Amino acid sequence: MTATVQNPFQHLVEALDPSDQTRQFFNLSKLGDPRYDHLPFSIRILLESAVRNCDEFLVKRSDVESIMNWKQTQTQTVEVPFRPARVILQDFTGVPAVVDFAAMRDAVTKLGADPEKINPVCPADLVIDHSIQVDFNRKSDSLQKNQDLEFDRNKERFQFLKWGSKAFKNMRIIPPGSGIVHQVNLEYLARVVFDHDGFFYPDSLVGTDSHTTMINGLGVLGWGVGGIEAEAVMLGQPISMVLPEVVGYKLSGTPDKFITSTDIVLTVTKHLRQVGVVGKFVEFFGPGVAQLSIADRATIANMCPEYGATAAFFPVDDVSVQYLEQTGREPEKLTYITKYLKAVGMFRDYNNVSQDPDFTQVVELDLSSVVPCCSGPKRPQDRIAVSSMKSDFETCLGAKQGFKGFQVAPDLHTATVPFQFNGQQYSLSHGSVVIAAITSCTNTSNPSVMLGAGLLAKKAIECGLSVKPYIKTSLSPGSGVVTYYLKESGVMDYLSQLGFEVVGYGCMTCIGNSGPLPEPVVEAITQGDLVAAGVLSGNRNFEGRVHPNTRANYLASPPLVIAYAIAGTMRIDFENEPIATNAEGRQIFLRDIWPTREEIQAVERTFVIPSMFKEVYEKIEKVNERWNSLVAPSDKLYTWDPQSTYIKSPPFFDGLTMELQPPKSINDAYVLLNLGDSVTTDHISPAGNIARNSSAARYLTSRGLTPRDYNSYGSRRGNDAVMARGTFANIRLFNKFLNKQAPQTLHLPTGETLDVFDAAERYQQSGVPLLVLAGKEYGSGSSRDWAAKGPFLLGIKAVIAESYERIHRSNLVGMGVIPLEYLPGQTADSLGLTGRERYTIPIPEQLTPRMVVDVKLDTGKTFQVRMRFDTDVELTYFHNGGILNYMIRQMSEN
């Protein structure tokens, strides 16, 4: 990022080392402004970016002043630009981003400009980690079989990504089989401080995955954005953001020796959900932070989306530098990282109270109060102490259908269904565990919980315990380093004996790539209408996400995943009931096999060493032979294959001209869906398997595919025809029109019940605009641009909701779909809306951020809503029909 003479802060530039004038930095301490030392460390990073990139065009001197004046602007909505240093993508969101780039090159070419203007201007890393599924498990060759199947299914997608790595500069692809994006980012990609173009500056990023925040644990500021917004950043646009409030989260005390980082993060998640941190930064401070390893901090930062914050920041300290050394970073880098951050006042001593900055609000957690816990059965914020798990599950069984209820009749609570598996007789009941997965970067990046799981497995085997063979067990580490230290420490064999074989290096069960359950298990669950359970060391457990047949899903630490797998049920009180009885008739309790923190740390100190990280990551881009041998074109324009069912030129830019059209009012719209609270992006745009009776399946069948070739929705995000049909195709979608869970809706003119896509297609054929009505937290969950692109293709012009998840609202804006919000205190119910009315929303030509507009119904009723275009930049995108249209016009003009 080379400074130019136009930068009004050029006088701050100096050399970090006086003997080397070629490597400089903007010394913020030379601003001489006393406000700087009171800024939260996360805000200092925003300030440095604004100072370094100040050109009085995209970033202005007034923006720098706004950030410096952070404390005084807490009660106002102040918009500032932020230029992250880099972008990170995974393949589910990365494929559609590269598809968009390829289509944008076509559009720019049609407008008579140079297609190579569509090219990343900042480093972009794409890690292929979302494609692999747990098709095979419990066998020593499961890893190879799953990886072979991944390649067979996704060869077209991988060829396309390989084309992208050749056609676009600044884009690096980390091949399949390497690990999970956020763990690879933590262990390998993170710079902490950039040394680029003669300047030092803080590493920062945005990513097309909501758990990008994991890197905050290492002191790198970053968060998830929609793929659409990430594409704009890659093309040189700053992010326009509202200057956030910063909640100071003070950690004190010492955790009990049996507590894991997972217990801490689930406690923090519930606490911060109660505090209310949506749209805010959380910055951790206090003496308790110094006791947490970087892996512990990264676990807490990873689940930032689950407590609703934008970022969860741990400033760099000595522990951060020790982690960089442990993971094999070069000594010279460690020297300049420390020197630079100290020079600009961004190096933290958590025991030094005088360093504590000002915060909008301070909340505190005493780590000694944390108890072992899980979260579920349907949301990550619903924490339950392990001691209460049995009673909580049994309460949920009979409770009204909802986040904590399954509405099972009392006389059916003890129902059991016998079945045969591999010639043996078993039975399932409510709460039976059928999936147990050690998965996800949230936990597999943390050696303490992974080695804890391994030591628990060792003790369990030594006590003669086992896991029932019908339970789908799996271990999907976030990087090859994990397998390395599990093997070297001698615990891998014990994990394998319990069925936890390595099945792949990717997100797998955590994102719904759990693969099929054994048919007898599915039949038993279906026959008894059982609430079967999945337990996973992941970060998301929304309905319908993990597996269609597990209605209850619990997040737990890796050791607890194994414990519940051995028990075979969630209906167990580990404190008072044995986990199992061994062949000798001896009752074994969980406390008999649970390792202490001291035991785990002793093994970690011996076996998690720098040489492992160096050996794994030195060959990461070359180790996958099938990727190396993959042949891909290298033309600057992509040659679309009309026969492809994976990669298709999207219709977003069809008919695009340089002229802007005035915004159109929405007239006589029908409501396509009438939804409640916490509708997630998994409900809107599922990532899992394509059901055989779905609109998407019918389309793929018409293209000559058989069900075994359908693959997942996530893998087909490069094909808009599949993704439009997959929009609102989640079997757990609860639509008030039908008063039940189904991927269907009412076609209001005829009263017919149709699949959502088929109903939308009928409305579009009639030329009728569509709306969605929703409750609180619409679009929560994963960062997923198809949750905005899909509704756009269905003809949805606006959503009226009580509140929005941050990234999803931004994605709707990016696609030109209007996010409307009920005024405070109002809801669909309080306004008496049934969703069967027809809606007219006049859109004035002169729009201002967050303005209030009228909604007129055909019943004669009128009410008001707020347009959630929060900044002038977002209004500019809307006037252009979306952010990508805006970028095409910008690139074609210059």
ZAMARGU-4260 file (C-alpha; in steps of 0.2 Angstrom, whole numbers, plus 5000, padded with zeros to 4 digits):
<rodrens>
0) 5000/5000/5000 | 5011/5014/4994 | 5009/5031/5002 | 5006/5045/4989 | 5011/5064/4990
5) 4992/5068/4991 | 4991/5060/5008 | 4989/5074/5021 | 4997/5063/5034 | 5013/5060/5025
10) 5023/5069/5039 | 5019/5054/5050 | 5030/5043/5039 | 5046/5037/5047 | 5058/5022/5046
15) 5055/5008/5059 | 5074/5005/5059 | 5084/5021/5056 | 5097/5010/5047 | 5084/5005/5034
20) 5075/5019/5026 | 5066/5008/5013 | 5054/5001/5026 | 5043/5014/5034 | 5027/5016/5044
25) 5014/5029/5048 | 5019/5033/5066 | 5002/5037/5074 | 5010/5043/5090 | 5017/5058/5081
30) 4999/5064/5079 | 5002/5071/5096 | 4983/5069/5100 | 4979/5063/5118 | 4963/5055/5112
35) 4973/5041/5104 | 4979/5033/5120 | 4961/5031/5126 | 4955/5023/5110 | 4951/5004/5111
40) 4965/4994/5102 | 4953/4988/5089 | 4948/5006/5084 | 4966/5011/5083 | 4968/4999/5068
45) 4953/5007/5060 | 4962/5024/5063 | 4979/5018/5056 | 4970/5012/5040 | 4961/5028/5037
50) 4978/5038/5040 | 4988/5027/5028 | 4975/5027/5015 | 4969/5045/5016 | 4967/5052/4998
55) 4953/5065/5001 | 4942/5054/4989 | 4938/5037/4996 | 4946/5041/5013 | 4945/5059/5019
60) 4954/5069/5033 | 4937/5071/5041 | 4935/5052/5042 | 4952/5051/5052 | 4945/5065/5064
65) 4928/5055/5066 | 4938/5039/5071 | 4949/5049/5083 | 4934/5056/5090 | 4926/5039/5093
70) 4922/5042/5112 | 4911/5057/5108 | 4902/5049/5093 | 4894/5034/5103 | 4877/5042/5103
75) 4878/5046/5084 | 4878/5036/5068 | 4895/5040/5061 | 4900/5032/5044 | 4918/5029/5041
80) 4928/5019/5027 | 4939/5005/5031 | 4952/4997/5019 | 4956/4979/5025 | 4974/4973/5021
85) 4967/4957/5013 | 4952/4946/5010 | 4950/4927/5014 | 4937/4916/5006 | 4931/4897/5007
90) 4925/4888/4992 | 4907/4888/4995 | 4907/4907/4995 | 4923/4908/4985 | 4916/4899/4969
95) 4901/4912/4967 | 4913/4926/4970 | 4924/4920/4956 | 4909/4917/4945 | 4904/4935/4948
100) 4921/4941/4944 | 4920/4931/4928 | 4903/4937/4923 | 4909/4955/4928 | 4923/4953/4916
105) 4910/4949/4902 | 4899/4964/4907 | 4914/4976/4907 | 4919/4969/4890 | 4901/4972/4883
110) 4902/4990/4889 | 4918/4992/4879 | 4931/4993/4893 | 4946/4982/4898 | 4940/4966/4907
115) 4957/4965/4916 | 4951/4979/4927 | 4941/4966/4936 | 4955/4960/4946 | 4959/4959/4965
120) 4970/4973/4970 | 4973/4966/4988 | 4979/4949/4992 | 4965/4936/4992 | 4967/4918/4999
125) 4954/4905/4995 | 4954/4889/5005 | 4945/4874/4998 | 4937/4867/5014 | 4918/4866/5012
130) 4917/4852/4999 | 4922/4836/5008 | 4908/4826/5016 | 4908/4812/5029 | 4903/4798/5017
135) 4914/4785/5025 | 4919/4784/5043 | 4926/4772/5056 | 4939/4764/5044 | 4957/4767/5041
140) 4954/4772/5023 | 4940/4784/5026 | 4951/4799/5023 | 4957/4793/5006 | 4939/4788/5001
145) 4931/4804/5006 | 4944/4814/4997 | 4943/4804/4982 | 4924/4806/4982 | 4926/4825/4985
150) 4937/4826/4969 | 4925/4816/4959 | 4910/4826/4964 | 4918/4843/4963 | 4930/4842/4948
155) 4921/4855/4938 | 4921/4867/4953 | 4940/4864/4956 | 4944/4866/4938 | 4935/4883/4938
160) 4944/4889/4954 | 4961/4884/4946 | 4956/4894/4931 | 4953/4909/4943 | 4970/4907/4951
165) 4978/4909/4934 | 4966/4922/4927 | 4966/4934/4942 | 4982/4942/4950 | 4983/4942/4969
170) 4973/4927/4971 | 4980/4911/4980 | 4971/4895/4981 | 4974/4883/4995 | 4970/4866/4988
175) 4957/4853/4995 | 4963/4842/5009 | 4974/4856/5017 | 4962/4861/5032 | 4949/4873/5037
180) 4950/4891/5031 | 4951/4899/5049 | 4963/4887/5056 | 4974/4889/5041 | 4972/4907/5043
185) 4978/4907/5061 | 4992/4894/5059 | 4999/4900/5042 | 4991/4914/5032 | 4990/4928/5046
190) 5004/4941/5045 | 4999/4951/5061 | 5009/4965/5053 | 5011/4967/5035 | 5028/4971/5027
195) 5022/4977/5009 | 5028/4990/4997 | 5040/4997/5009 | 5027/5000/5023 | 5023/4991/5039
200) 5005/4991/5044 | 4993/4980/5054 | 4986/4965/5046 | 4967/4966/5044 | 4955/4957/5034
205) 4937/4953/5029 | 4931/4936/5024 | 4916/4927/5016 | 4913/4917/5031 | 4905/4923/5047
210) 4918/4915/5058 | 4932/4925/5050 | 4932/4933/5067 | 4943/4918/5074 | 4958/4928/5068
215) 4954/4941/5081 | 4961/4929/5094 | 4978/4933/5087 | 4976/4951/5087 | 4972/4953/5068
220) 4956/4963/5066 | 4944/4955/5054 | 4926/4949/5052 | 4914/4941/5040 | 4905/4950/5026
225) 4894/4944/5012 | 4903/4938/4996 | 4896/4953/4987 | 4904/4965/4999 | 4921/4955/4999
230) 4921/4956/4980 | 4920/4975/4981 | 4935/4975/4994 | 4945/4964/4982 | 4942/4977/4968
235) 4949/4991/4979 | 4933/4998/4987 | 4934/5002/5006 | 4920/4995/5017 | 4908/5008/5022
240) 4904/5005/5041 | 4896/5013/5055 | 4909/5017/5068 | 4905/5004/5081 | 4902/5004/5100
245) 4916/4994/5109 | 4911/4983/5123 | 4925/4980/5135 | 4924/4962/5141 | 4935/4960/5157
250) 4941/4942/5161 | 4947/4939/5179 | 4950/4923/5189 | 4957/4906/5185 | 4947/4892/5177
255) 4944/4876/5186 | 4957/4862/5181 | 4943/4852/5172 | 4936/4867/5162 | 4940/4868/5143
260) 4940/4883/5131 | 4924/4876/5124 | 4915/4878/5141 | 4922/4896/5142 | 4916/4901/5124
265) 4899/4894/5127 | 4897/4904/5143 | 4903/4920/5135 | 4891/4917/5120 | 4876/4916/5132
270) 4882/4930/5142 | 4885/4942/5128 | 4869/4937/5120 | 4860/4943/5136 | 4871/4959/5136
275) 4866/4963/5118 | 4882/4966/5107 | 4874/4965/5089 | 4884/4977/5077 | 4897/4981/5091
280) 4915/4977/5093 | 4919/4967/5109 | 4937/4969/5115 | 4944/4958/5129 | 4955/4964/5143
285) 4960/4961/5161 | 4972/4949/5169 | 4962/4933/5165 | 4966/4936/5146 | 4985/4933/5150
290) 4980/4916/5156 | 4972/4911/5140 | 4982/4903/5126 | 4980/4910/5108 | 4970/4894/5104
295) 4959/4898/5119 | 4957/4916/5113 | 4954/4910/5095 | 4940/4898/5101 | 4931/4913/5109
300) 4934/4925/5094 | 4927/4911/5082 | 4910/4911/5090 | 4908/4930/5089 | 4894/4928/5076
305) 4884/4917/5089 | 4884/4931/5101 | 4881/4944/5088 | 4896/4955/5088 | 4905/4961/5073
310) 4922/4958/5080 | 4929/4950/5096 | 4946/4957/5098 | 4961/4951/5108 | 4976/4964/5105
315) 4993/4957/5102 | 5003/4953/5118 | 5018/4942/5122 | 5008/4926/5121 | 5003/4931/5103
320) 5021/4932/5098 | 5025/4915/5107 | 5011/4907/5097 | 5019/4914/5081 | 5035/4907/5086
325) 5027/4890/5090 | 5018/4889/5073 | 5035/4891/5064 | 5035/4910/5059 | 5052/4917/5055
330) 5062/4926/5069 | 5064/4941/5059 | 5045/4943/5057 | 5043/4942/5076 | 5056/4955/5078
335) 5047/4968/5067 | 5030/4963/5073 | 5034/4967/5091 | 5044/4983/5087 | 5031/4990/5075
340) 5016/4987/5087 | 5025/4994/5101 | 5030/5010/5091 | 5012/5013/5087 | 5004/5009/5104
345) 4996/4993/5099 | 5005/4980/5109 | 4996/4975/5125 | 5001/4970/5142 | 4985/4963/5150
350) 4991/4965/5168 | 4995/4983/5165 | 4979/4993/5171 | 4986/5009/5164 | 4985/5003/5147
355) 4966/4999/5148 | 4957/5010/5135 | 4940/5018/5136 | 4925/5007/5132 | 4907/5011/5128
360) 4902/4998/5141 | 4912/4986/5152 | 4905/4968/5157 | 4915/4955/5167 | 4917/4936/5168
365) 4926/4928/5182 | 4933/4912/5174 | 4932/4903/5190 | 4913/4903/5188 | 4913/4893/5172
370) 4906/4875/5173 | 4907/4861/5160 | 4893/4865/5148 | 4885/4861/5131 | 4873/4872/5120
375) 4857/4867/5111 | 4846/4859/5106 | 4844/4871/5092 | 4854/4887/5095 | 4872/4890/5100
380) 4867/4903/5113 | 4856/4891/5123 | 4870/4885/5135 | 4866/4871/5147 | 4877/4865/5162
385) 4882/4847/5159 | 4875/4843/5176 | 4858/4849/5169 | 4858/4841/5152 | 4847/4826/5156
390) 4833/4836/5164 | 4835/4850/5151 | 4833/4838/5137 | 4818/4829/5145 | 4810/4847/5148
395) 4813/4851/5130 | 4804/4835/5124 | 4787/4840/5131 | 4789/4859/5129 | 4780/4868/5115
400) 4788/4868/5098 | 4801/4881/5098 | 4820/4884/5101 | 4819/4874/5117 | 4804/4862/5113
405) 4799/4847/5103 | 4781/4845/5108 | 4782/4826/5110 | 4766/4819/5119 | 4770/4814/5137
410) 4765/4796/5134 | 4778/4795/5120 | 4793/4801/5131 | 4800/4783/5135 | 4796/4776/5117
415) 4810/4765/5110 | 4812/4757/5093 | 4822/4741/5091 | 4832/4739/5075 | 4846/4728/5068
420) 4863/4734/5063 | 4877/4723/5056 | 4867/4708/5063 | 4866/4714/5081 | 4850/4720/5090
425) 4850/4738/5096 | 4836/4751/5101 | 4834/4770/5099 | 4824/4782/5110 | 4822/4801/5111
430) 4839/4808/5115 | 4849/4794/5107 | 4865/4800/5100 | 4867/4795/5081 | 4880/4808/5076
435) 4896/4812/5086 | 4908/4823/5077 | 4925/4831/5082 | 4924/4844/5069 | 4926/4863/5066
440) 4940/4876/5067 | 4932/4882/5083 | 4939/4867/5093 | 4951/4858/5081 | 4963/4873/5081
445) 4965/4871/5100 | 4978/4858/5105 | 4972/4858/5123 | 4954/4851/5119 | 4960/4839/5105
450) 4974/4832/5116 | 4961/4831/5130 | 4949/4821/5119 | 4964/4810/5115 | 4968/4807/5133
455) 4950/4804/5137 | 4949/4791/5123 | 4965/4782/5130 | 4958/4781/5147 | 4941/4775/5140
460) 4949/4761/5130 | 4960/4756/5146 | 4943/4755/5156 | 4936/4744/5142 | 4923/4756/5135
465) 4917/4757/5117 | 4905/4767/5106 | 4890/4758/5098 | 4894/4754/5080 | 4879/4763/5073
470) 4884/4780/5079 | 4891/4790/5066 | 4908/4795/5073 | 4921/4806/5064 | 4936/4817/5067
475) 4939/4831/5054 | 4954/4841/5060 | 4956/4859/5054 | 4974/4856/5048 | 4987/4842/5045
480) 4996/4848/5061 | 4982/4841/5072 | 4984/4823/5065 | 5003/4825/5067 | 5003/4829/5086
485) 4989/4817/5089 | 5000/4803/5081 | 5016/4809/5089 | 5008/4810/5107 | 5001/4792/5105
490) 4983/4796/5107 | 4977/4794/5089 | 4976/4775/5090 | 4964/4776/5105 | 4953/4789/5096
495) 4953/4776/5081 | 4948/4762/5092 | 4932/4772/5098 | 4928/4776/5080 | 4935/4793/5078
500) 4945/4790/5063 | 4951/4805/5053 | 4938/4807/5039 | 4944/4823/5030 | 4952/4840/5033
505) 4937/4852/5031 | 4922/4859/5039 | 4911/4843/5036 | 4898/4840/5050 | 4899/4858/5056
510) 4892/4864/5040 | 4880/4850/5037 | 4892/4839/5026 | 4888/4825/5039 | 4884/4812/5025
515) 4871/4798/5026 | 4866/4789/5042 | 4864/4770/5041 | 4848/4766/5034 | 4842/4755/5049
520) 4845/4770/5060 | 4835/4782/5049 | 4821/4769/5048 | 4820/4768/5067 | 4820/4787/5069
525) 4807/4789/5056 | 4796/4774/5063 | 4796/4781/5081 | 4796/4800/5076 | 4811/4801/5088
530) 4821/4816/5093 | 4838/4809/5089 | 4853/4819/5094 | 4869/4824/5086 | 4884/4831/5097
535) 4898/4840/5088 | 4912/4852/5093 | 4906/4865/5081 | 4899/4882/5082 | 4882/4880/5074
540) 4867/4869/5078 | 4852/4877/5070 | 4838/4865/5065 | 4841/4856/5049 | 4859/4861/5048
545) 4869/4846/5055 | 4857/4832/5048 | 4839/4831/5043 | 4837/4816/5055 | 4844/4824/5070
550) 4831/4836/5078 | 4842/4839/5093 | 4860/4845/5091 | 4872/4850/5104 | 4888/4859/5103
555) 4901/4852/5115 | 4920/4851/5118 | 4929/4837/5109 | 4931/4827/5126 | 4912/4829/5129
560) 4908/4823/5111 | 4917/4807/5115 | 4909/4805/5132 | 4891/4807/5125 | 4896/4795/5111
565) 4901/4782/5123 | 4885/4785/5134 | 4875/4784/5118 | 4862/4796/5124 | 4860/4814/5130
570) 4848/4808/5144 | 4862/4805/5156 | 4868/4814/5172 | 4886/4812/5171 | 4889/4817/5190
575) 4877/4803/5197 | 4876/4790/5183 | 4890/4779/5175 | 4894/4783/5157 | 4894/4765/5154
580) 4897/4748/5162 | 4912/4738/5155 | 4913/4719/5151 | 4919/4715/5169 | 4903/4723/5176
585) 4912/4738/5183 | 4903/4755/5182 | 4914/4769/5175 | 4910/4787/5178 | 4915/4801/5167
590) 4926/4808/5181 | 4936/4792/5180 | 4942/4795/5163 | 4942/4815/5162 | 4960/4822/5160
595) 4965/4837/5170 | 4972/4853/5162 | 4989/4849/5170 | 4989/4832/5161 | 4984/4840/5144
600) 4997/4854/5146 | 5011/4842/5149 | 5008/4832/5133 | 5005/4849/5123 | 5022/4856/5129
605) 5031/4840/5123 | 5022/4837/5106 | 5015/4853/5099 | 5031/4860/5092 | 5036/4873/5078
610) 5044/4860/5066 | 5027/4851/5064 | 5019/4868/5058 | 5034/4871/5046 | 5034/4854/5039
615) 5015/4854/5035 | 5014/4872/5029 | 5029/4872/5018 | 5021/4860/5006 | 5003/4865/5008
620) 5001/4872/4990 | 5009/4857/4982 | 5004/4842/4992 | 4988/4837/4984 | 4993/4827/4968
625) 4976/4827/4961 | 4975/4846/4962 | 4992/4848/4954 | 4987/4837/4939 | 4971/4846/4936
630) 4971/4855/4919 | 4962/4872/4918 | 4961/4885/4905 | 4971/4901/4907 | 4961/4914/4896
635) 4956/4930/4904 | 4938/4928/4899 | 4930/4912/4905 | 4922/4900/4892 | 4906/4895/4900
640) 4900/4877/4897 | 4881/4877/4893 | 4881/4858/4899 | 4888/4862/4916 | 4877/4860/4931
645) 4890/4867/4943 | 4896/4883/4934 | 4884/4895/4925 | 4885/4913/4920 | 4873/4922/4932
650) 4859/4934/4925 | 4863/4948/4937 | 4871/4959/4924 | 4859/4955/4909 | 4855/4971/4900
655) 4866/4982/4911 | 4869/4999/4904 | 4879/5014/4910 | 4863/5024/4914 | 4855/5024/4931
660) 4837/5021/4933 | 4826/5030/4946 | 4821/5019/4960 | 4804/5010/4957 | 4790/5009/4970
665) 4783/4992/4975 | 4765/4991/4969 | 4752/4978/4975 | 4765/4965/4981 | 4761/4948/4987
670) 4769/4940/5003 | 4779/4925/4997 | 4783/4919/5015 | 4776/4924/5032 | 4790/4920/5044
675) 4794/4921/5063 | 4810/4925/5073 | 4828/4919/5070 | 4826/4914/5052 | 4844/4909/5048
680) 4853/4909/5032 | 4852/4890/5033 | 4833/4892/5031 | 4835/4904/5017 | 4849/4896/5007
685) 4853/4879/5014 | 4870/4871/5011 | 4867/4853/5014 | 4860/4839/5003 | 4848/4842/4989
690) 4832/4833/4994 | 4825/4821/4980 | 4808/4829/4980 | 4814/4847/4979 | 4813/4859/4964
695) 4832/4859/4963 | 4832/4840/4961 | 4818/4841/4948 | 4829/4853/4938 | 4845/4842/4940
700) 4835/4827/4935 | 4829/4836/4919 | 4848/4839/4915 | 4851/4820/4916 | 4858/4818/4933
705) 4854/4804/4945 | 4851/4807/4964 | 4869/4801/4968 | 4876/4815/4958 | 4866/4829/4965
710) 4879/4834/4978 | 4875/4848/4990 | 4868/4865/4988 | 4884/4872/4994 | 4894/4864/4981
715) 4882/4871/4967 | 4883/4889/4972 | 4891/4893/4955 | 4874/4888/4946 | 4860/4901/4949
720) 4847/4889/4942 | 4850/4877/4956 | 4852/4890/4969 | 4836/4899/4965 | 4827/4883/4967
725) 4836/4880/4983 | 4830/4896/4991 | 4819/4893/5006 | 4821/4874/5003 | 4825/4870/5021
730) 4814/4856/5027 | 4814/4865/5044 | 4807/4882/5037 | 4792/4887/5048 | 4780/4897/5037
735) 4765/4904/5046 | 4754/4902/5030 | 4755/4883/5033 | 4758/4883/5052 | 4770/4869/5050
740) 4789/4866/5045 | 4790/4863/5026 | 4800/4871/5011 | 4783/4876/5004 | 4771/4891/5004
745) 4754/4896/4999 | 4751/4903/4981 | 4739/4916/4988 | 4729/4919/4971 | 4724/4901/4970
750) 4726/4895/4988 | 4738/4880/4982 | 4752/4874/4992 | 4768/4874/4982 | 4787/4873/4984
755) 4793/4890/4987 | 4802/4892/4970 | 4787/4885/4960 | 4776/4898/4969 | 4788/4912/4966
760) 4789/4907/4947 | 4770/4908/4946 | 4770/4926/4953 | 4784/4931/4942 | 4775/4924/4926
765) 4761/4936/4932 | 4773/4951/4934 | 4769/4952/4952 | 4782/4959/4965 | 4785/4949/4981
770) 4789/4953/4999 | 4794/4942/5014 | 4787/4946/5032 | 4799/4941/5046 | 4802/4943/5065
775) 4818/4946/5075 | 4836/4942/5069 | 4831/4939/5051 | 4846/4931/5042 | 4856/4926/5057
780) 4869/4912/5055 | 4882/4910/5042 | 4888/4924/5030 | 4879/4918/5014 | 4877/4929/4999
785) 4865/4917/4991 | 4853/4920/5005 | 4852/4937/4996 | 4855/4932/4978 | 4842/4918/4979
790) 4828/4930/4985 | 4833/4942/4972 | 4831/4929/4958 | 4814/4924/4966 | 4807/4942/4963
795) 4807/4947/4981 | 4809/4966/4981 | 4809/4969/5000 | 4809/4961/5017 | 4800/4968/5032
800) 4807/4962/5048 | 4809/4967/5066 | 4828/4966/5065 | 4842/4959/5054 | 4858/4950/5056
805) 4872/4963/5051 | 4880/4953/5037 | 4863/4948/5029 | 4856/4965/5029 | 4872/4971/5020
810) 4870/4957/5007 | 4852/4962/5004 | 4858/4979/5001 | 4871/4973/4990 | 4858/4964/4979
815) 4846/4979/4978 | 4833/4970/4989 | 4826/4983/5002 | 4828/4978/5020 | 4813/4987/5029
820) 4811/4987/5048 | 4796/4989/5058 | 4796/5004/5070 | 4801/5001/5088 | 4787/4992/5097
825) 4778/4986/5081 | 4777/4969/5074 | 4767/4960/5061 | 4756/4954/5075 | 4754/4971/5083
830) 4749/4978/5067 | 4737/4964/5063 | 4746/4958/5047 | 4741/4941/5041 | 4752/4942/5026
835) 4737/4939/5014 | 4736/4957/5011 | 4743/4966/4995 | 4757/4979/4999 | 4761/4995/4991
840) 4777/5004/4996 | 4780/5021/4987 | 4799/5024/4986 | 4804/5042/4984 | 4817/5048/4972
845) 4827/5057/4985 | 4832/5044/4998 | 4842/5047/5014 | 4849/5034/5026 | 4837/5025/5038
850) 4822/5035/5032 | 4804/5031/5036 | 4792/5026/5022 | 4774/5021/5021 | 4767/5004/5018
855) 4749/5004/5011 | 4738/4988/5011 | 4724/4984/5000 | 4713/4983/5015 | 4715/5002/5017
860) 4727/5001/5032 | 4744/5011/5032 | 4759/5009/5043 | 4777/5015/5043 | 4793/5006/5042
865) 4812/5011/5042 | 4822/5008/5026 | 4838/5000/5033 | 4850/5008/5021 | 4862/5014/5034
870) 4874/5024/5025 | 4875/5036/5009 | 4886/5023/5001 | 4873/5009/5003 | 4860/5021/4995
875) 4872/5023/4980 | 4873/5004/4979 | 4854/5003/4979 | 4852/5017/4965 | 4864/5006/4955
880) 4854/4990/4957 | 4867/4983/4969 | 4885/4984/4973 | 4892/4974/4959 | 4882/4984/4946
885) 4890/4999/4954 | 4908/4992/4953 | 4905/4987/4934 | 4900/5005/4930 | 4915/5012/4940
890) 4927/5001/4931 | 4919/5004/4914 | 4920/5023/4916 | 4939/5024/4922
</rodrens>
